[in-house]
Amino acid sequence: IFTIPIMGVIYYLSGSLMIAVVAGVIMTASAFLFSAIAGYIAGIVGSSN
């Protein structure tokens, strides 16, 4: 949901729409990857007594 406003800020700072779109895609993919890893680690720690 917040990807579009952040892409707007990146577009405002860089002046290039292509850089803003690429940065938004990379940012979204990395956020999904990091949250998946964090959830996996939390599951491992939570299941071990």
TIRONU-930877 format. One record per residue (C-alpha): z, x, y; residue in one letter. Coordinates in nm, 2 decimals, padded with zeros to 4 digits. Each point is the difference from the previous one (the first is absolute). Layout:
BEGIN
Z; X; Y; a .
...
END
This chain:
BEGIN
00.00; 00.00; 00.00; i .
00.08; 00.28; 00.24; f .
-00.30; 00.21; -00.10; t .
-00.23; -00.16; 00.27; i .
00.24; 00.06; 00.30; p .
00.05; 00.36; -00.12; i .
-00.38; 00.04; -00.03; m .
-00.03; -00.13; 00.35; g .
00.24; 00.27; 00.12; v .
-00.19; 00.27; -00.18; i .
-00.32; -00.14; 00.15; y .
00.15; 00.01; 00.35; y .
00.12; 00.36; -00.05; l .
-00.30; 00.14; -00.17; s .
-00.28; -00.21; 00.15; g .
-00.18; -00.02; -00.33; s .
-00.02; -00.31; -00.21; l .
-00.10; 00.19; -00.32; m .
00.31; 00.23; 00.03; i .
00.22; -00.31; 00.04; a .
-00.14; -00.18; -00.30; v .
00.02; 00.31; -00.22; v .
00.35; 00.07; 00.11; a .
00.10; -00.36; -00.07; g .
-00.14; 00.01; -00.35; v .
00.17; 00.33; -00.08; i .
00.32; -00.13; 00.15; m .
00.00; -00.32; -00.20; t .
-00.09; 00.18; -00.33; a .
00.27; 00.26; 00.05; s .
00.26; -00.26; 00.09; a .
-00.08; -00.19; -00.32; f .
00.02; 00.32; -00.20; l .
00.33; 00.11; 00.15; f .
00.16; -00.34; -00.04; s .
-00.11; -00.02; -00.37; a .
00.15; 00.34; -00.07; i .
00.33; -00.09; 00.18; a .
00.02; -00.32; -00.20; g .
-00.06; 00.18; -00.32; y .
00.27; 00.26; 00.08; i .
00.24; -00.28; 00.10; a .
-00.07; -00.17; -00.34; g .
00.07; 00.32; -00.19; i .
00.33; 00.07; 00.19; v .
00.11; -00.36; -00.02; g .
-00.05; -00.03; -00.38; s .
00.19; 00.32; -00.08; s .
00.38; -00.06; -00.03; n .
END
